[in-house]
Amino acid sequence: MSSTGRGRPTWKPARRACTADSATVAELNERARADRIAAGMMSDVAVGIAGGERAGIGDLVVTRQNERCLCLRTGGGWVENGDRWIVTAVQADGGLTMRRADDHSQAQLTPQYVS
């Protein structure tokens, strides 16, 4: 990330950022998401997720709790804490369809899990 000199940073592709608190992380995530939407890289359709953030198609998210009741559609197993996912669909009820980043397994997350 680099400054534009007008108080708003310009975004460079990055996988990780170091910051001191979760409020700053949430703000950076929302800015990056807005920039990706403005650039046409993703849709602005999203649902509220835990922590007060939003997630939509194309977002990379990390699951924060094990949930053996949420079985994977492909690849076997279940949703685990620390798994990295790409959102592939947003459901009208607030659920998300996801593809795991490392092995492309798919899962449908319920609205209760998402929020």
Biopython code that builds the backbone (N, CA, C, O; Angstrom):
import numpy as np
from Bio.PDB.StructureBuilder import StructureBuilder

atoms = [
    (1, "MET", "N", (0.842, -1.160, 0.000)),
    (1, "MET", "CA", (0.000, 0.000, 0.000)),
    (1, "MET", "C", (0.893, 1.230, 0.000)),
    (1, "MET", "O", (1.901, 1.274, 0.705)),
    (2, "SER", "N", (0.524, 2.222, -0.787)),
    (2, "SER", "CA", (1.281, 3.469, -0.785)),
    (2, "SER", "C", (0.310, 4.628, -0.729)),
    (2, "SER", "O", (-0.838, 4.512, -1.159)),
    (3, "SER", "N", (0.770, 5.736, -0.204)),
    (3, "SER", "CA", (-0.107, 6.889, -0.051)),
    (3, "SER", "C", (-0.233, 7.655, -1.354)),
    (3, "SER", "O", (0.728, 7.774, -2.113)),
    (4, "THR", "N", (-1.436, 8.178, -1.609)),
    (4, "THR", "CA", (-1.652, 8.997, -2.790)),
    (4, "THR", "C", (-1.346, 10.459, -2.507)),
    (4, "THR", "O", (-1.365, 11.289, -3.416)),
    (5, "GLY", "N", (-1.062, 10.777, -1.241)),
    (5, "GLY", "CA", (-0.811, 12.160, -0.870)),
    (5, "GLY", "C", (-2.087, 12.914, -0.552)),
    (5, "GLY", "O", (-2.032, 14.073, -0.139)),
    (6, "ARG", "N", (-3.236, 12.278, -0.736)),
    (6, "ARG", "CA", (-4.513, 12.923, -0.444)),
    (6, "ARG", "C", (-5.210, 12.246, 0.733)),
    (6, "ARG", "O", (-6.414, 12.413, 0.924)),
    (7, "GLY", "N", (-4.466, 11.494, 1.507)),
    (7, "GLY", "CA", (-5.038, 10.846, 2.666)),
    (7, "GLY", "C", (-5.659, 9.491, 2.379)),
    (7, "GLY", "O", (-6.057, 8.787, 3.307)),
    (8, "ARG", "N", (-5.749, 9.114, 1.117)),
    (8, "ARG", "CA", (-6.302, 7.801, 0.771)),
    (8, "ARG", "C", (-5.200, 6.989, 0.104)),
    (8, "ARG", "O", (-4.595, 7.429, -0.874)),
    (9, "PRO", "N", (-4.947, 5.801, 0.641)),
    (9, "PRO", "CA", (-3.877, 4.992, 0.058)),
    (9, "PRO", "C", (-4.282, 4.403, -1.291)),
    (9, "PRO", "O", (-5.466, 4.227, -1.579)),
    (10, "THR", "N", (-3.289, 4.108, -2.098)),
    (10, "THR", "CA", (-3.524, 3.324, -3.306)),
    (10, "THR", "C", (-3.188, 1.891, -2.943)),
    (10, "THR", "O", (-2.293, 1.642, -2.135)),
    (11, "TRP", "N", (-3.902, 0.950, -3.537)),
    (11, "TRP", "CA", (-3.717, -0.452, -3.175)),
    (11, "TRP", "C", (-2.814, -1.148, -4.164)),
    (11, "TRP", "O", (-2.959, -0.993, -5.376)),
    (12, "LYS", "N", (-1.904, -1.896, -3.650)),
    (12, "LYS", "CA", (-1.061, -2.771, -4.458)),
    (12, "LYS", "C", (-1.448, -4.190, -4.076)),
    (12, "LYS", "O", (-1.810, -4.429, -2.924)),
    (13, "PRO", "N", (-1.386, -5.138, -5.002)),
    (13, "PRO", "CA", (-1.722, -6.512, -4.649)),
    (13, "PRO", "C", (-0.873, -6.983, -3.476)),
    (13, "PRO", "O", (0.354, -6.885, -3.504)),
    (14, "ALA", "N", (-1.526, -7.483, -2.469)),
    (14, "ALA", "CA", (-0.826, -7.981, -1.292)),
    (14, "ALA", "C", (-1.632, -9.110, -0.686)),
    (14, "ALA", "O", (-2.860, -9.117, -0.774)),
    (15, "ARG", "N", (-0.981, -10.024, -0.098)),
    (15, "ARG", "CA", (-1.655, -11.148, 0.545)),
    (15, "ARG", "C", (-1.849, -10.891, 2.036)),
    (15, "ARG", "O", (-2.817, -11.373, 2.623)),
    (16, "ARG", "N", (-0.952, -10.147, 2.648)),
    (16, "ARG", "CA", (-1.024, -9.951, 4.091)),
    (16, "ARG", "C", (-0.652, -8.522, 4.444)),
    (16, "ARG", "O", (0.142, -7.872, 3.763)),
    (17, "ALA", "N", (-1.245, -8.061, 5.519)),
    (17, "ALA", "CA", (-0.875, -6.762, 6.055)),
    (17, "ALA", "C", (-0.729, -6.909, 7.561)),
    (17, "ALA", "O", (-1.475, -7.665, 8.182)),
    (18, "CYS", "N", (0.209, -6.207, 8.149)),
    (18, "CYS", "CA", (0.402, -6.237, 9.589)),
    (18, "CYS", "C", (-0.224, -4.984, 10.176)),
    (18, "CYS", "O", (0.002, -3.873, 9.695)),
    (19, "THR", "N", (-0.999, -5.175, 11.203)),
    (19, "THR", "CA", (-1.637, -4.042, 11.855)),
    (19, "THR", "C", (-1.850, -4.382, 13.319)),
    (19, "THR", "O", (-1.795, -5.547, 13.712)),
    (20, "ALA", "N", (-2.091, -3.372, 14.111)),
    (20, "ALA", "CA", (-2.144, -3.553, 15.554)),
    (20, "ALA", "C", (-3.508, -3.969, 16.088)),
    (20, "ALA", "O", (-3.572, -4.579, 17.156)),
    (21, "ASP", "N", (-4.582, -3.672, 15.403)),
    (21, "ASP", "CA", (-5.886, -3.952, 15.989)),
    (21, "ASP", "C", (-6.910, -4.377, 14.936)),
    (21, "ASP", "O", (-6.735, -4.120, 13.744)),
    (22, "SER", "N", (-7.972, -5.025, 15.391)),
    (22, "SER", "CA", (-8.973, -5.564, 14.478)),
    (22, "SER", "C", (-9.785, -4.466, 13.796)),
    (22, "SER", "O", (-10.269, -4.675, 12.684)),
    (23, "ALA", "N", (-9.948, -3.313, 14.422)),
    (23, "ALA", "CA", (-10.677, -2.203, 13.788)),
    (23, "ALA", "C", (-9.934, -1.723, 12.541)),
    (23, "ALA", "O", (-10.556, -1.419, 11.523)),
    (24, "THR", "N", (-8.615, -1.656, 12.621)),
    (24, "THR", "CA", (-7.815, -1.248, 11.469)),
    (24, "THR", "C", (-7.885, -2.298, 10.369)),
    (24, "THR", "O", (-7.977, -1.960, 9.189)),
    (25, "VAL", "N", (-7.841, -3.568, 10.752)),
    (25, "VAL", "CA", (-7.956, -4.646, 9.774)),
    (25, "VAL", "C", (-9.297, -4.548, 9.053)),
    (25, "VAL", "O", (-9.348, -4.657, 7.828)),
    (26, "ALA", "N", (-10.385, -4.344, 9.802)),
    (26, "ALA", "CA", (-11.716, -4.238, 9.200)),
    (26, "ALA", "C", (-11.781, -3.059, 8.228)),
    (26, "ALA", "O", (-12.359, -3.180, 7.148)),
    (27, "GLU", "N", (-11.198, -1.931, 8.599)),
    (27, "GLU", "CA", (-11.197, -0.759, 7.727)),
    (27, "GLU", "C", (-10.404, -1.030, 6.441)),
    (27, "GLU", "O", (-10.854, -0.683, 5.349)),
    (28, "LEU", "N", (-9.240, -1.640, 6.572)),
    (28, "LEU", "CA", (-8.437, -1.958, 5.396)),
    (28, "LEU", "C", (-9.154, -2.953, 4.489)),
    (28, "LEU", "O", (-9.120, -2.819, 3.266)),
    (29, "ASN", "N", (-9.806, -3.954, 5.090)),
    (29, "ASN", "CA", (-10.560, -4.927, 4.293)),
    (29, "ASN", "C", (-11.676, -4.247, 3.517)),
    (29, "ASN", "O", (-11.881, -4.540, 2.339)),
    (30, "GLU", "N", (-12.398, -3.345, 4.166)),
    (30, "GLU", "CA", (-13.513, -2.665, 3.501)),
    (30, "GLU", "C", (-13.005, -1.758, 2.371)),
    (30, "GLU", "O", (-13.624, -1.690, 1.309)),
    (31, "ARG", "N", (-11.892, -1.068, 2.592)),
    (31, "ARG", "CA", (-11.307, -0.228, 1.538)),
    (31, "ARG", "C", (-10.860, -1.066, 0.341)),
    (31, "ARG", "O", (-11.118, -0.713, -0.810)),
    (32, "ALA", "N", (-10.193, -2.174, 0.629)),
    (32, "ALA", "CA", (-9.721, -3.045, -0.449)),
    (32, "ALA", "C", (-10.901, -3.605, -1.233)),
    (32, "ALA", "O", (-10.853, -3.696, -2.460)),
    (33, "ARG", "N", (-11.960, -3.978, -0.519)),
    (33, "ARG", "CA", (-13.159, -4.503, -1.179)),
    (33, "ARG", "C", (-13.787, -3.439, -2.078)),
    (33, "ARG", "O", (-14.157, -3.726, -3.216)),
    (34, "ALA", "N", (-13.906, -2.219, -1.573)),
    (34, "ALA", "CA", (-14.480, -1.119, -2.357)),
    (34, "ALA", "C", (-13.650, -0.854, -3.611)),
    (34, "ALA", "O", (-14.204, -0.599, -4.680)),
    (35, "ASP", "N", (-12.349, -0.911, -3.486)),
    (35, "ASP", "CA", (-11.475, -0.695, -4.641)),
    (35, "ASP", "C", (-11.637, -1.803, -5.677)),
    (35, "ASP", "O", (-11.639, -1.532, -6.877)),
    (36, "ARG", "N", (-11.774, -3.053, -5.220)),
    (36, "ARG", "CA", (-11.967, -4.174, -6.147)),
    (36, "ARG", "C", (-13.308, -4.061, -6.864)),
    (36, "ARG", "O", (-13.406, -4.386, -8.048)),
    (37, "ILE", "N", (-14.343, -3.603, -6.159)),
    (37, "ILE", "CA", (-15.656, -3.396, -6.783)),
    (37, "ILE", "C", (-15.560, -2.290, -7.827)),
    (37, "ILE", "O", (-16.053, -2.440, -8.945)),
    (38, "ALA", "N", (-14.923, -1.178, -7.460)),
    (38, "ALA", "CA", (-14.782, -0.050, -8.382)),
    (38, "ALA", "C", (-14.000, -0.435, -9.638)),
    (38, "ALA", "O", (-14.253, 0.091, -10.721)),
    (39, "ALA", "N", (-13.050, -1.354, -9.481)),
    (39, "ALA", "CA", (-12.236, -1.798, -10.613)),
    (39, "ALA", "C", (-12.935, -2.881, -11.439)),
    (39, "ALA", "O", (-12.386, -3.347, -12.437)),
    (40, "GLY", "N", (-14.142, -3.283, -11.030)),
    (40, "GLY", "CA", (-14.885, -4.305, -11.752)),
    (40, "GLY", "C", (-14.369, -5.716, -11.515)),
    (40, "GLY", "O", (-14.683, -6.626, -12.282)),
    (41, "MET", "N", (-13.591, -5.906, -10.474)),
    (41, "MET", "CA", (-13.019, -7.213, -10.172)),
    (41, "MET", "C", (-13.986, -8.116, -9.419)),
    (41, "MET", "O", (-13.783, -9.328, -9.350)),
    (42, "MET", "N", (-15.041, -7.525, -8.851)),
    (42, "MET", "CA", (-16.018, -8.310, -8.098)),
    (42, "MET", "C", (-17.327, -7.555, -8.008)),
    (42, "MET", "O", (-17.390, -6.352, -8.261)),
    (43, "SER", "N", (-18.364, -8.278, -7.647)),
    (43, "SER", "CA", (-19.700, -7.712, -7.506)),
    (43, "SER", "C", (-19.843, -7.014, -6.158)),
    (43, "SER", "O", (-19.133, -7.340, -5.207)),
    (44, "ASP", "N", (-20.752, -6.065, -6.078)),
    (44, "ASP", "CA", (-21.006, -5.415, -4.791)),
    (44, "ASP", "C", (-22.070, -6.141, -3.975)),
    (44, "ASP", "O", (-22.395, -5.703, -2.872)),
    (45, "VAL", "N", (-22.623, -7.249, -4.493)),
    (45, "VAL", "CA", (-23.595, -8.050, -3.750)),
    (45, "VAL", "C", (-22.848, -8.794, -2.648)),
    (45, "VAL", "O", (-21.887, -9.515, -2.917)),
    (46, "ALA", "N", (-23.297, -8.614, -1.405)),
    (46, "ALA", "CA", (-22.598, -9.218, -0.272)),
    (46, "ALA", "C", (-23.573, -9.447, 0.880)),
    (46, "ALA", "O", (-24.685, -8.918, 0.891)),
    (47, "VAL", "N", (-23.134, -10.241, 1.837)),
    (47, "VAL", "CA", (-23.890, -10.468, 3.064)),
    (47, "VAL", "C", (-23.024, -10.079, 4.248)),
    (47, "VAL", "O", (-21.796, -10.088, 4.163)),
    (48, "GLY", "N", (-23.671, -9.738, 5.348)),
    (48, "GLY", "CA", (-22.944, -9.444, 6.580)),
    (48, "GLY", "C", (-22.373, -10.730, 7.150)),
    (48, "GLY", "O", (-23.035, -11.767, 7.160)),
    (49, "ILE", "N", (-21.141, -10.652, 7.624)),
    (49, "ILE", "CA", (-20.494, -11.808, 8.229)),
    (49, "ILE", "C", (-20.047, -11.442, 9.639)),
    (49, "ILE", "O", (-20.117, -10.282, 10.043)),
    (50, "ALA", "N", (-19.591, -12.436, 10.373)),
    (50, "ALA", "CA", (-19.118, -12.215, 11.739)),
    (50, "ALA", "C", (-18.082, -11.106, 11.780)),
    (50, "ALA", "O", (-17.276, -10.969, 10.860)),
    (51, "GLY", "N", (-18.101, -10.332, 12.819)),
    (51, "GLY", "CA", (-17.150, -9.245, 12.972)),
    (51, "GLY", "C", (-17.606, -7.953, 12.342)),
    (51, "GLY", "O", (-16.865, -6.969, 12.337)),
    (52, "GLY", "N", (-18.839, -7.936, 11.798)),
    (52, "GLY", "CA", (-19.374, -6.715, 11.216)),
    (52, "GLY", "C", (-18.890, -6.419, 9.810)),
    (52, "GLY", "O", (-19.169, -5.342, 9.283)),
    (53, "GLU", "N", (-18.181, -7.331, 9.193)),
    (53, "GLU", "CA", (-17.704, -7.124, 7.832)),
    (53, "GLU", "C", (-18.707, -7.690, 6.833)),
    (53, "GLU", "O", (-19.737, -8.240, 7.223)),
    (54, "ARG", "N", (-18.405, -7.552, 5.547)),
    (54, "ARG", "CA", (-19.261, -8.056, 4.480)),
    (54, "ARG", "C", (-18.428, -8.933, 3.559)),
    (54, "ARG", "O", (-17.229, -8.711, 3.389)),
    (55, "ALA", "N", (-19.075, -9.933, 2.965)),
    (55, "ALA", "CA", (-18.385, -10.814, 2.023)),
    (55, "ALA", "C", (-19.287, -11.078, 0.837)),
    (55, "ALA", "O", (-20.496, -11.257, 0.986)),
    (56, "GLY", "N", (-18.683, -11.099, -0.349)),
    (56, "GLY", "CA", (-19.414, -11.367, -1.575)),
    (56, "GLY", "C", (-18.568, -12.186, -2.524)),
    (56, "GLY", "O", (-17.442, -12.565, -2.201)),
    (57, "ILE", "N", (-19.108, -12.454, -3.679)),
    (57, "ILE", "CA", (-18.435, -13.279, -4.672)),
    (57, "ILE", "C", (-17.038, -12.723, -4.966)),
    (57, "ILE", "O", (-16.870, -11.539, -5.257)),
    (58, "GLY", "N", (-16.053, -13.602, -4.882)),
    (58, "GLY", "CA", (-14.677, -13.216, -5.149)),
    (58, "GLY", "C", (-13.873, -12.890, -3.904)),
    (58, "GLY", "O", (-12.645, -12.835, -3.960)),
    (59, "ASP", "N", (-14.548, -12.671, -2.776)),
    (59, "ASP", "CA", (-13.819, -12.366, -1.546)),
    (59, "ASP", "C", (-13.103, -13.600, -1.014)),
    (59, "ASP", "O", (-13.599, -14.720, -1.138)),
    (60, "LEU", "N", (-11.942, -13.384, -0.427)),
    (60, "LEU", "CA", (-11.208, -14.419, 0.285)),
    (60, "LEU", "C", (-11.566, -14.274, 1.754)),
    (60, "LEU", "O", (-11.392, -13.201, 2.332)),
    (61, "VAL", "N", (-12.063, -15.339, 2.361)),
    (61, "VAL", "CA", (-12.427, -15.308, 3.778)),
    (61, "VAL", "C", (-11.782, -16.484, 4.491)),
    (61, "VAL", "O", (-11.403, -17.473, 3.863)),
    (62, "VAL", "N", (-11.662, -16.369, 5.798)),
    (62, "VAL", "CA", (-11.099, -17.429, 6.627)),
    (62, "VAL", "C", (-12.158, -17.834, 7.637)),
    (62, "VAL", "O", (-12.695, -16.989, 8.353)),
    (63, "THR", "N", (-12.464, -19.140, 7.698)),
    (63, "THR", "CA", (-13.433, -19.604, 8.686)),
    (63, "THR", "C", (-12.775, -19.593, 10.064)),
    (63, "THR", "O", (-11.582, -19.865, 10.199)),
    (64, "ARG", "N", (-13.585, -19.270, 11.098)),
    (64, "ARG", "CA", (-13.049, -19.058, 12.440)),
    (64, "ARG", "C", (-13.482, -20.101, 13.459)),
    (64, "ARG", "O", (-13.126, -20.009, 14.634)),
    (65, "GLN", "N", (-14.244, -21.085, 13.017)),
    (65, "GLN", "CA", (-14.610, -22.149, 13.957)),
    (65, "GLN", "C", (-14.848, -23.448, 13.209)),
    (65, "GLN", "O", (-15.285, -23.454, 12.058)),
    (66, "ASN", "N", (-14.552, -24.541, 13.885)),
    (66, "ASN", "CA", (-14.826, -25.869, 13.327)),
    (66, "ASN", "C", (-16.334, -26.084, 13.345)),
    (66, "ASN", "O", (-17.014, -25.712, 14.301)),
    (67, "GLU", "N", (-16.843, -26.685, 12.282)),
    (67, "GLU", "CA", (-18.272, -27.004, 12.232)),
    (67, "GLU", "C", (-18.437, -28.307, 11.465)),
    (67, "GLU", "O", (-18.553, -28.314, 10.239)),
    (68, "ARG", "N", (-18.445, -29.403, 12.203)),
    (68, "ARG", "CA", (-18.540, -30.728, 11.590)),
    (68, "ARG", "C", (-19.877, -30.956, 10.898)),
    (68, "ARG", "O", (-19.978, -31.837, 10.043)),
    (69, "CYS", "N", (-20.904, -30.187, 11.245)),
    (69, "CYS", "CA", (-22.216, -30.326, 10.589)),
    (69, "CYS", "C", (-22.215, -29.716, 9.192)),
    (69, "CYS", "O", (-23.113, -29.996, 8.399)),
    (70, "LEU", "N", (-21.225, -28.889, 8.879)),
    (70, "LEU", "CA", (-21.122, -28.287, 7.548)),
    (70, "LEU", "C", (-20.134, -29.114, 6.730)),
    (70, "LEU", "O", (-18.953, -28.782, 6.629)),
    (71, "CYS", "N", (-20.638, -30.181, 6.160)),
    (71, "CYS", "CA", (-19.795, -31.092, 5.376)),
    (71, "CYS", "C", (-19.469, -30.485, 4.018)),
    (71, "CYS", "O", (-20.259, -29.729, 3.453)),
    (72, "LEU", "N", (-18.309, -30.825, 3.513)),
    (72, "LEU", "CA", (-17.896, -30.350, 2.200)),
    (72, "LEU", "C", (-18.641, -31.124, 1.125)),
    (72, "LEU", "O", (-18.853, -32.330, 1.250)),
    (73, "ARG", "N", (-19.034, -30.426, 0.076)),
    (73, "ARG", "CA", (-19.718, -31.075, -1.044)),
    (73, "ARG", "C", (-18.776, -31.972, -1.831)),
    (73, "ARG", "O", (-19.181, -33.000, -2.373)),
    (74, "THR", "N", (-17.519, -31.568, -1.884)),
    (74, "THR", "CA", (-16.514, -32.333, -2.626)),
    (74, "THR", "C", (-15.287, -32.484, -1.744)),
    (74, "THR", "O", (-15.003, -31.610, -0.925)),
    (75, "GLY", "N", (-14.580, -33.544, -1.892)),
    (75, "GLY", "CA", (-13.312, -33.716, -1.185)),
    (75, "GLY", "C", (-13.414, -34.303, 0.203)),
    (75, "GLY", "O", (-12.384, -34.634, 0.791)),
    (76, "GLY", "N", (-14.620, -34.451, 0.764)),
    (76, "GLY", "CA", (-14.767, -34.980, 2.111)),
    (76, "GLY", "C", (-14.331, -33.984, 3.167)),
    (76, "GLY", "O", (-13.691, -32.981, 2.853)),
    (77, "GLY", "N", (-14.669, -34.249, 4.397)),
    (77, "GLY", "CA", (-14.296, -33.383, 5.506)),
    (77, "GLY", "C", (-15.384, -32.393, 5.850)),
    (77, "GLY", "O", (-16.538, -32.561, 5.455)),
    (78, "TRP", "N", (-15.019, -31.363, 6.583)),
    (78, "TRP", "CA", (-15.963, -30.364, 7.054)),
    (78, "TRP", "C", (-15.273, -29.007, 7.124)),
    (78, "TRP", "O", (-14.073, -28.895, 6.873)),
    (79, "VAL", "N", (-16.034, -27.993, 7.463)),
    (79, "VAL", "CA", (-15.502, -26.634, 7.600)),
    (79, "VAL", "C", (-14.664, -26.568, 8.874)),
    (79, "VAL", "O", (-15.128, -26.926, 9.956)),
    (80, "GLU", "N", (-13.424, -26.104, 8.729)),
    (80, "GLU", "CA", (-12.506, -26.049, 9.865)),
    (80, "GLU", "C", (-11.993, -24.630, 10.108)),
    (80, "GLU", "O", (-11.882, -23.823, 9.186)),
    (81, "ASN", "N", (-11.686, -24.353, 11.371)),
    (81, "ASN", "CA", (-11.085, -23.092, 11.760)),
    (81, "ASN", "C", (-9.777, -22.895, 10.990)),
    (81, "ASN", "O", (-8.940, -23.796, 10.933)),
    (82, "GLY", "N", (-9.612, -21.722, 10.406)),
    (82, "GLY", "CA", (-8.382, -21.401, 9.694)),
    (82, "GLY", "C", (-8.383, -21.740, 8.216)),
    (82, "GLY", "O", (-7.440, -21.392, 7.506)),
    (83, "ASP", "N", (-9.432, -22.420, 7.731)),
    (83, "ASP", "CA", (-9.509, -22.693, 6.293)),
    (83, "ASP", "C", (-9.689, -21.383, 5.534)),
    (83, "ASP", "O", (-10.422, -20.498, 5.975)),
    (84, "ARG", "N", (-9.019, -21.266, 4.395)),
    (84, "ARG", "CA", (-9.161, -20.094, 3.521)),
    (84, "ARG", "C", (-10.107, -20.460, 2.389)),
    (84, "ARG", "O", (-9.965, -21.520, 1.779)),
    (85, "TRP", "N", (-11.077, -19.587, 2.102)),
    (85, "TRP", "CA", (-12.127, -19.847, 1.121)),
    (85, "TRP", "C", (-12.290, -18.672, 0.178)),
    (85, "TRP", "O", (-12.029, -17.526, 0.542)),
    (86, "ILE", "N", (-12.729, -18.973, -1.047)),
    (86, "ILE", "CA", (-13.140, -17.965, -2.011)),
    (86, "ILE", "C", (-14.664, -18.067, -2.107)),
    (86, "ILE", "O", (-15.201, -19.150, -2.337)),
    (87, "VAL", "N", (-15.358, -16.944, -1.931)),
    (87, "VAL", "CA", (-16.820, -16.940, -2.042)),
    (87, "VAL", "C", (-17.191, -17.089, -3.514)),
    (87, "VAL", "O", (-16.710, -16.332, -4.357)),
    (88, "THR", "N", (-18.050, -18.071, -3.826)),
    (88, "THR", "CA", (-18.467, -18.308, -5.206)),
    (88, "THR", "C", (-19.924, -17.939, -5.444)),
    (88, "THR", "O", (-20.330, -17.754, -6.591)),
    (89, "ALA", "N", (-20.722, -17.828, -4.377)),
    (89, "ALA", "CA", (-22.122, -17.427, -4.514)),
    (89, "ALA", "C", (-22.632, -16.884, -3.188)),
    (89, "ALA", "O", (-22.223, -17.322, -2.112)),
    (90, "VAL", "N", (-23.531, -15.924, -3.296)),
    (90, "VAL", "CA", (-24.209, -15.346, -2.134)),
    (90, "VAL", "C", (-25.660, -15.799, -2.195)),
    (90, "VAL", "O", (-26.332, -15.611, -3.209)),
    (91, "GLN", "N", (-26.139, -16.393, -1.118)),
    (91, "GLN", "CA", (-27.505, -16.888, -1.076)),
    (91, "GLN", "C", (-28.464, -15.808, -0.562)),
    (91, "GLN", "O", (-28.070, -14.964, 0.243)),
    (92, "ALA", "N", (-29.703, -15.833, -1.017)),
    (92, "ALA", "CA", (-30.704, -14.847, -0.608)),
    (92, "ALA", "C", (-30.947, -14.870, 0.901)),
    (92, "ALA", "O", (-31.308, -13.851, 1.491)),
    (93, "ASP", "N", (-30.748, -16.042, 1.529)),
    (93, "ASP", "CA", (-30.999, -16.155, 2.973)),
    (93, "ASP", "C", (-29.807, -15.718, 3.822)),
    (93, "ASP", "O", (-29.880, -15.775, 5.049)),
    (94, "GLY", "N", (-28.708, -15.281, 3.193)),
    (94, "GLY", "CA", (-27.525, -14.833, 3.920)),
    (94, "GLY", "C", (-26.421, -15.863, 4.007)),
    (94, "GLY", "O", (-25.374, -15.597, 4.597)),
    (95, "GLY", "N", (-26.634, -17.037, 3.431)),
    (95, "GLY", "CA", (-25.586, -18.050, 3.403)),
    (95, "GLY", "C", (-24.593, -17.786, 2.281)),
    (95, "GLY", "O", (-24.820, -16.929, 1.428)),
    (96, "LEU", "N", (-23.503, -18.521, 2.290)),
    (96, "LEU", "CA", (-22.466, -18.372, 1.266)),
    (96, "LEU", "C", (-22.064, -19.736, 0.720)),
    (96, "LEU", "O", (-21.978, -20.713, 1.464)),
    (97, "THR", "N", (-21.823, -19.794, -0.565)),
    (97, "THR", "CA", (-21.209, -20.959, -1.183)),
    (97, "THR", "C", (-19.743, -20.605, -1.378)),
    (97, "THR", "O", (-19.407, -19.527, -1.869)),
    (98, "MET", "N", (-18.873, -21.537, -0.982)),
    (98, "MET", "CA", (-17.445, -21.248, -0.962)),
    (98, "MET", "C", (-16.655, -22.381, -1.600)),
    (98, "MET", "O", (-17.087, -23.533, -1.640)),
    (99, "ARG", "N", (-15.466, -22.003, -2.104)),
    (99, "ARG", "CA", (-14.493, -22.969, -2.625)),
    (99, "ARG", "C", (-13.229, -22.797, -1.809)),
    (99, "ARG", "O", (-12.676, -21.700, -1.739)),
    (100, "ARG", "N", (-12.765, -23.883, -1.185)),
    (100, "ARG", "CA", (-11.561, -23.793, -0.352)),
    (100, "ARG", "C", (-10.367, -23.463, -1.241)),
    (100, "ARG", "O", (-10.194, -24.057, -2.305)),
    (101, "ALA", "N", (-9.556, -22.529, -0.806)),
    (101, "ALA", "CA", (-8.457, -22.002, -1.619)),
    (101, "ALA", "C", (-7.379, -23.040, -1.914)),
    (101, "ALA", "O", (-6.783, -23.012, -2.991)),
    (102, "ASP", "N", (-7.119, -23.944, -0.994)),
    (102, "ASP", "CA", (-5.988, -24.859, -1.202)),
    (102, "ASP", "C", (-6.326, -26.108, -2.012)),
    (102, "ASP", "O", (-5.472, -26.605, -2.746)),
    (103, "ASP", "N", (-7.553, -26.630, -1.899)),
    (103, "ASP", "CA", (-7.857, -27.866, -2.620)),
    (103, "ASP", "C", (-9.151, -27.809, -3.434)),
    (103, "ASP", "O", (-9.550, -28.810, -4.028)),
    (104, "HIS", "N", (-9.798, -26.664, -3.464)),
    (104, "HIS", "CA", (-11.005, -26.419, -4.250)),
    (104, "HIS", "C", (-12.231, -27.207, -3.789)),
    (104, "HIS", "O", (-13.210, -27.300, -4.530)),
    (105, "SER", "N", (-12.197, -27.779, -2.577)),
    (105, "SER", "CA", (-13.396, -28.386, -2.011)),
    (105, "SER", "C", (-14.464, -27.309, -1.880)),
    (105, "SER", "O", (-14.148, -26.131, -1.716)),
    (106, "GLN", "N", (-15.720, -27.711, -1.952)),
    (106, "GLN", "CA", (-16.821, -26.749, -1.878)),
    (106, "GLN", "C", (-17.658, -26.971, -0.640)),
    (106, "GLN", "O", (-17.798, -28.098, -0.164)),
    (107, "ALA", "N", (-18.217, -25.882, -0.118)),
    (107, "ALA", "CA", (-19.093, -25.965, 1.049)),
    (107, "ALA", "C", (-20.164, -24.889, 0.952)),
    (107, "ALA", "O", (-19.958, -23.826, 0.364)),
    (108, "GLN", "N", (-21.302, -25.192, 1.539)),
    (108, "GLN", "CA", (-22.396, -24.227, 1.665)),
    (108, "GLN", "C", (-22.452, -23.833, 3.132)),
    (108, "GLN", "O", (-22.750, -24.665, 3.990)),
    (109, "LEU", "N", (-22.164, -22.558, 3.428)),
    (109, "LEU", "CA", (-22.209, -22.082, 4.803)),
    (109, "LEU", "C", (-23.590, -21.505, 5.099)),
    (109, "LEU", "O", (-24.119, -20.701, 4.333)),
    (110, "THR", "N", (-24.155, -21.924, 6.206)),
    (110, "THR", "CA", (-25.489, -21.460, 6.593)),
    (110, "THR", "C", (-25.435, -20.003, 7.047)),
    (110, "THR", "O", (-24.376, -19.512, 7.436)),
    (111, "PRO", "N", (-26.577, -19.310, 6.998)),
    (111, "PRO", "CA", (-26.615, -17.933, 7.516)),
    (111, "PRO", "C", (-26.198, -17.864, 8.986)),
    (111, "PRO", "O", (-25.574, -16.891, 9.408)),
    (112, "GLN", "N", (-26.538, -18.884, 9.760)),
    (112, "GLN", "CA", (-26.173, -18.902, 11.182)),
    (112, "GLN", "C", (-24.659, -18.964, 11.364)),
    (112, "GLN", "O", (-24.113, -18.298, 12.243)),
    (113, "TYR", "N", (-23.985, -19.751, 10.547)),
    (113, "TYR", "CA", (-22.524, -19.843, 10.644)),
    (113, "TYR", "C", (-21.883, -18.544, 10.160)),
    (113, "TYR", "O", (-20.947, -18.040, 10.780)),
    (114, "VAL", "N", (-22.382, -18.014, 9.071)),
    (114, "VAL", "CA", (-21.804, -16.818, 8.459)),
    (114, "VAL", "C", (-21.864, -15.617, 9.402)),
    (114, "VAL", "O", (-20.905, -14.853, 9.507)),
    (115, "SER", "N", (-22.987, -15.460, 10.080)),
    (115, "SER", "CA", (-23.148, -14.272, 10.938)),
    (115, "SER", "C", (-22.598, -14.533, 12.307)),
    (115, "SER", "O", (-22.643, -13.654, 13.168)),
]
sb = StructureBuilder()
sb.init_structure("model")
sb.init_model(0)
sb.init_chain("A")
sb.init_seg("    ")
for serial, (resi, resn, name, xyz) in enumerate(atoms, 1):
    if name == "N":
        sb.init_residue(resn, " ", resi, " ")
    sb.init_atom(name, np.array(xyz, "f"), 0.0, 1.0, " ", f" {name:<3s}", serial, name[0])
structure = sb.get_structure()
